[in-house]
Amino acid sequence: MKLLRTWVIRGIKNKKMARTYIDKKGYREFADSGKSVSRWVAEKKVGGQLSRGSVVHHKNRDTLDNRPSNLWVFRSQSKHAKTHKRDGF
């Protein structure tokens, strides 16, 4: 059973009230679409849809911290992995 809650997205113009849940991997997702909240926030930050292979990275490693300032977008998993390797993760 998914635990749903209402969540206000902060740091984005036109704040949206949405029902969300935390998936098995620890990421927040929208209950109605199953879309990752971090991808949605990243798309608002860059001003358009992310490409299919792009990866959203949480700078502070907190998967529930979806503030725009905490998100980086990588074009591929390999570029994302290089960041983790460099940081020792």
Contacts in CASP RR format, 6 or more apart in sequence:
PFRMAT RR
TARGET T0000
AUTHOR 0000-0000-0000
METHOD contacts of the structure
MODEL  1
MKLLRTWVIRGIKNKKMARTYIDKKGYREFADSGKSVSRWVAEKKVGGQL
SRGSVVHHKNRDTLDNRPSNLWVFRSQSKHAKTHKRDGF
2 21 0 8 1.000
2 31 0 8 1.000
3 21 0 8 1.000
3 22 0 8 1.000
4 19 0 8 1.000
4 20 0 8 1.000
4 21 0 8 1.000
4 31 0 8 1.000
5 19 0 8 1.000
5 20 0 8 1.000
5 21 0 8 1.000
6 17 0 8 1.000
6 18 0 8 1.000
6 19 0 8 1.000
6 20 0 8 1.000
7 17 0 8 1.000
7 18 0 8 1.000
7 19 0 8 1.000
7 20 0 8 1.000
7 28 0 8 1.000
7 37 0 8 1.000
8 15 0 8 1.000
8 16 0 8 1.000
8 17 0 8 1.000
9 15 0 8 1.000
9 16 0 8 1.000
9 18 0 8 1.000
9 37 0 8 1.000
9 40 0 8 1.000
9 41 0 8 1.000
9 66 0 8 1.000
10 67 0 8 1.000
11 67 0 8 1.000
11 68 0 8 1.000
12 41 0 8 1.000
12 44 0 8 1.000
12 45 0 8 1.000
12 68 0 8 1.000
13 44 0 8 1.000
18 30 0 8 1.000
18 31 0 8 1.000
18 32 0 8 1.000
19 30 0 8 1.000
19 31 0 8 1.000
19 32 0 8 1.000
20 28 0 8 1.000
20 29 0 8 1.000
20 30 0 8 1.000
20 31 0 8 1.000
20 37 0 8 1.000
21 28 0 8 1.000
21 29 0 8 1.000
21 31 0 8 1.000
22 28 0 8 1.000
22 29 0 8 1.000
22 64 0 8 1.000
23 29 0 8 1.000
25 63 0 8 1.000
26 63 0 8 1.000
26 64 0 8 1.000
27 36 0 8 1.000
27 37 0 8 1.000
27 38 0 8 1.000
27 63 0 8 1.000
27 64 0 8 1.000
28 36 0 8 1.000
28 37 0 8 1.000
28 38 0 8 1.000
28 63 0 8 1.000
28 64 0 8 1.000
28 66 0 8 1.000
29 35 0 8 1.000
29 36 0 8 1.000
29 37 0 8 1.000
30 37 0 8 1.000
30 40 0 8 1.000
36 56 0 8 1.000
37 66 0 8 1.000
38 56 0 8 1.000
38 58 0 8 1.000
38 63 0 8 1.000
38 66 0 8 1.000
38 71 0 8 1.000
39 50 0 8 1.000
39 56 0 8 1.000
41 66 0 8 1.000
41 67 0 8 1.000
41 68 0 8 1.000
41 71 0 8 1.000
42 50 0 8 1.000
42 56 0 8 1.000
42 68 0 8 1.000
42 71 0 8 1.000
42 73 0 8 1.000
43 49 0 8 1.000
43 50 0 8 1.000
44 68 0 8 1.000
45 68 0 8 1.000
45 71 0 8 1.000
45 73 0 8 1.000
46 73 0 8 1.000
50 56 0 8 1.000
50 73 0 8 1.000
51 75 0 8 1.000
53 75 0 8 1.000
53 76 0 8 1.000
53 77 0 8 1.000
54 73 0 8 1.000
54 74 0 8 1.000
54 75 0 8 1.000
54 76 0 8 1.000
55 73 0 8 1.000
55 74 0 8 1.000
55 76 0 8 1.000
55 77 0 8 1.000
55 79 0 8 1.000
55 80 0 8 1.000
56 71 0 8 1.000
56 72 0 8 1.000
56 73 0 8 1.000
56 74 0 8 1.000
57 71 0 8 1.000
57 72 0 8 1.000
57 73 0 8 1.000
57 74 0 8 1.000
57 80 0 8 1.000
57 83 0 8 1.000
58 65 0 8 1.000
58 66 0 8 1.000
58 70 0 8 1.000
58 71 0 8 1.000
59 70 0 8 1.000
59 71 0 8 1.000
59 72 0 8 1.000
60 70 0 8 1.000
61 89 0 8 1.000
62 70 0 8 1.000
72 83 0 8 1.000
74 80 0 8 1.000
74 83 0 8 1.000
END
